[in-house]
Amino acid sequence: MRAELNKVWRTWSIPVTLKDAPQLYVNVDPKALGVPGITATDTAAKIVARLEADTVVATAKGPEAPKGELPKNVPLASRSGKLSLAVPLQADYAALHAAAKQVLAGFQLVPRPMWARCPSLRRTSRSSPPRTTT
């Protein structure tokens, strides 16, 4: 069983291709591994494992390498069939710029001063921005 678990105890960078999007990668860095035990049925034996990891979707490929020795097993209650993810998205400036350019194509952006948009910064005379003190 440890040999099989050793196969997943590594960093992963999984490519994800979406239409009209830059190449993305799901980068996974395992932090903990728990096995609640073995479930036996009349026809098979099932091992349920839980992998806790830092996971991020990024435009840059992450490292892929073994993590070394398996961590100590932390007994868990079986949550078979459940998946819970909170995945931040990281993108470099060039990818964000390209995406924004594509989404905003055809729109005319008109810059307005901050004081014109924020009532707390407005003065009775709108001819000049409010004074700031430092």
Secondary structure, DSSP 8 states (H G I E B T S, - for coil): -HHHHHHHSB-EEEEE--TTS--EEEEEEEEEEEEEEEEE-SS-EEEEEEEEEEEEEESS-----B--S----------TT-------EE--HHHHHHHHHHHTTT-------HHHH-GGG--S-TTS------
